[in-house]
């Protein structure tokens, strides 16, 4: 199987969270995954895109969010990137219940980490954040267990 890649960009509008979910779900259609796996990936993508909109661009609609989804025989790779305000302390931001917005629960990264096989977060203040999510192909995941 060759690597199938989709790249897109969209405005930092809350309604585009659903667009990102649909794109990722469509890419997963070719993988032999369960509905539970599909739901897990969709939630992780929602969290990553929501973080870009809410934290990266502070809910301002002028920002651009970049999404890359790649599927191959090894599994799924998803990159969500923004060029917003960035994260000063990634380790602190990944701590459950930490949020820079008092009305938020601060569980986005914790959810992403628990739902995916691997999570990487790269960020620089004033330059933006890149979240990379990995999910192994179901056959590989079964073999590892």
C-alpha positions, 0 to 999 in steps of 0.5 A: 500500500502506498502512502495516501496524503491529504493536506488542507488549510482552513480558517480558524472558525469553530465550524471547521472542527467538524470539517477536520473530523470528516476529512480524517474519518474519510481517510480512515475508511480504507483501514480495517479499524473499529468504530471505537478506533474511528471515534477515538481518532475523531475526538483527538482531531477535534481536540487538536483543531479546537486547541489551535482555534481557541488557544493558538488564535484566541478564537479570532477567525483570521488565523489559518489551521493546517491539517495533514492526514497520511495513511499507509500500511503502518497506520495513520499520521495527523498533523494539526498546525497553527501559526498563532501565539504558541505555548510557553511551557508544553510540559505544563500545557500537557498536564491534565486540568491545566488551561490558560482559559478558566472556562475550559477543563484542560483535558485536550492533550490528555484526551489526545494522549490516551486516544492515540498511540503517540502524540508529539507537540512542538511549539514556540511562543509567537510562532505557533504549535504543531501537534502530530498524532499517530495511530497504528494500523489495526493489524500492527496494533494487534501484533504489538499487544 
